[in-house]
């Protein structure tokens, strides 16, 4: 791993596959390193240590925890280039995007370092003069998380930040595809002074094994998961046995809507940002485009022209906008959706080209209809199916016709329509004349089968705290 100059970021790595998991660069197929795997006994011992350490961590003044988190935030920012390069090597996204994720990930540590000092209770007016009623907030205890490969740093810091700020200890299992970034960012936490037993990164022999431990161990009080709805449902069922608190950020099928009164050029810019970031591999990516018939041809023409300018390649190369998809299976699934849509009557706006390796040409499909399979599936790739609509009521029905409810987007310059559509869309987040909506200061989360709970904002820390009611009598 000669491309990483700060070798302390790689201090966790093991030397061969007999000791750990091989991590492959999706752009080249090259093995770039090996991440350590913990035996089941080691994971169980780690949970015991986390439980002991949590009590001392929770007893620390909130201001002291805040100061350590601020140090961690600064170390992440100081190592932005190194962490970004490491992320591109193991995940594939363009270097500028990877460095942007590092900054985004750090923003959650900074935000919750500040929120650590603001976990206020309440004084409640009592029903009788001899009582005093108050509430206080206390950390849940040991929290754990399972995070995905598409945002290997930000999905960890968005959970670890509030957990640590609240006074919880925190154990995370990152994706086996992108564990190096997770271990590296944790190493910076240790350098900042956060105890190793308070923040742990673990990989098991299988994901199922670690998930089983996290959902059944009696000392773990909270599970946060980002991933598919199918796996989230299984984890919730397993966690129900001893009534663990859960947060779930699950699948999405985001509609991107362009009304006839929209600024088309602005809509195209927003569509590019929303759809093709991270090669279309994000849970809040625009997944299906609904465009009013009056502006359909104009939008499709301008959209495809912008898409054709996107450069596909190794994320470490200058000027690359779209890196590889994460695996051969992912590429096959995306291609199957494209082929199925074409068989059903959809047409690629520009000529299709098959690219080598895990690279895929970004594609705009026109003449797509709402009943096609590609419209109901989470594509998770650089493909944009565009559907016509004729009126608002038809649009709302189609946009809400999904089990998912994470993110949605629409473009309109009519304030009356803006309020009507924003309230009618059954989604946890709505981008209005904006294609990028994620920020640490706003609550991130979905409705329906896209999950429960919120991350970021002032709500994020409450996911890791219990409210305790105190009733004082005899006054």
URTAWO-V200760 format. One record per helix or strand of 3 or more residues. SS is the DSSP state (helix for helix, strand for strand). FROM is the first residue (numbers start at 1). LEN is the number of residues. If there is no record, write none. Layout:
ss=<SS;SS>
from=<FROM;FROM>
len=<LEN;LEN>
This chain:
ss=<helix;strand;strand;helix;helix;helix;helix;strand;strand;strand;helix;strand;helix;strand;helix;strand;helix;strand;strand;helix;strand;helix;helix;strand;helix;strand;helix;strand;helix;strand;helix;helix;strand>
from=<7;20;31;40;62;80;95;122;132;142;154;169;179;199;207;220;229;245;254;264;286;293;328;363;373;383;392;407;415;429;448;459;465>
len=<4;5;6;20;17;12;24;3;8;5;13;5;14;3;10;7;14;5;5;17;7;16;16;6;4;7;8;5;10;4;3;4;8>
